[in-house]
């Protein structure tokens, strides 16, 4: 349990003290609601809590996988009702992460979760029905290692004699290189 002490200081100002740390913050009513707008309004703190909570949850998940999201931001736009009593009508959140994980980080995360991978039943049905009738290949922006591990986990590796990974072509999508490489390996026209 966390104790937060709030004191009304007059003139629509409050001071809140976080019990465990002693950290203080002040609130003031906004200018459009009889205040001076000198600090966060109480409803601004709701918006702040939402954005902070979202980034904190993301940080916990990222830490679990050793991914650094330092510098990530949440911008929360708060809209109040136009009529009394004033209430929060909408909170819109935009989150930006300044950098993407490296391909090595992405693959590490993928491999850690690979055991949960399952084939899509409708796709499996088509593969089984068409195998031997048409040539099959997997072409992907992932590494060949990642493709092979994925197909092995879902029990489909034997259906795909041709595997084209990111190391097999120069330019990634939307350039056609990956598809041209797949067609060339299969010996078919693109």
Helices and strands as residue ranges (DSSP letters): E 4-10, E 13-18, E 24-28, G 31-33, H 42-64, E 73-80, E 88-96, H 103-113, G 114-116, H 121-130, E 137-139, H 144-153, G 157-159, E 162-164, G 166-168, H 177-186
